[in-house]
Amino acid sequence: MVLFLSYSVRGASQKAEESKSTMRNLKQGNVLNSGISTLEYIAQALRKEIKKYPFVDFFNSDTILVFIPKSSLPIPGML
């Protein structure tokens, strides 16, 4: 299994709380203290680490990412 980020649904440890905070910041489009959005921060971090992962070839200048939440029911024609 390859993980870049993981989200802790349960738990009260510091790591679990950090993952929940990151998820909230991402979903709400929050800007971090550094002045960049959470999404941009994650994108920059992934860009730095991408060569470590087996899916590196999926990302090039023509790639479009489509976020599809697993927790909602699919709607016909939503893509």
N, C-alpha and C positions, 0 to 999 in steps of 0.2 A: 504494500500500500504506500502511496506517495501522498504526503501531506505538506501543504505550504502553510495553511492556517487551519486551526481546528476550533470548533465552537463547543463549549461545555454547556449542555442543557441543564445539568444539575451540578451541584457541588458548591462549596463555599470557600475553597482554597483561594489563595491569591491569584493563581493562574486561571482558575475558573472565573473569578470575578473580572480579571483582565479580558478574558475572551468575551464575556457578556458585554463589557463596556465597548470593546472594539466592534462587536456586532451592532450595538445600538448606534454608535457613532457612524458606522457605515450606512445603516438603514436610514438614518436621519439626515445624512449628508453633512455631518458636522465638520467644521474646520478645526484642525488641531492647533495647539499653541504655536507651532512652527509657521502657521499661516497657510498651510495647504490642506485640502480636504482629505478625509480618511481614505476615500477611494483613490485619490492620487498617491497618497503615501503607500498604500498597499500595492498599487501598480508599479511604483518606483522600486519597492522592495522586491517584488516578483521579477522585475526586469534585471535586477542585479543577480538574482539567484537562478534564473531560468535555465541556465546551461547545466545545472545539476540534475534536472528532471528529465525523465524519458519522453515527455511530451513537448520538448523544445521545438520540434519541427512543426508543431501545430501553430506556432506563433511567428508570423512574418508580417510584412507591411500590408498584406491584403486580408488579414484576419479580422473578423468581426465577432466579438463575444456577445452572446445573448444570455442574460441572466434569467433563469427559470427556477423559481422557488419550488422546493419539493413539497412544501406544506400546503400548497393550494391546489385545487382541482384544475386540470387543464381546460381551457376554453377553446372550442373549435375555431380555427382561424386566427388565434392570438399571435402567431408568428407570421 
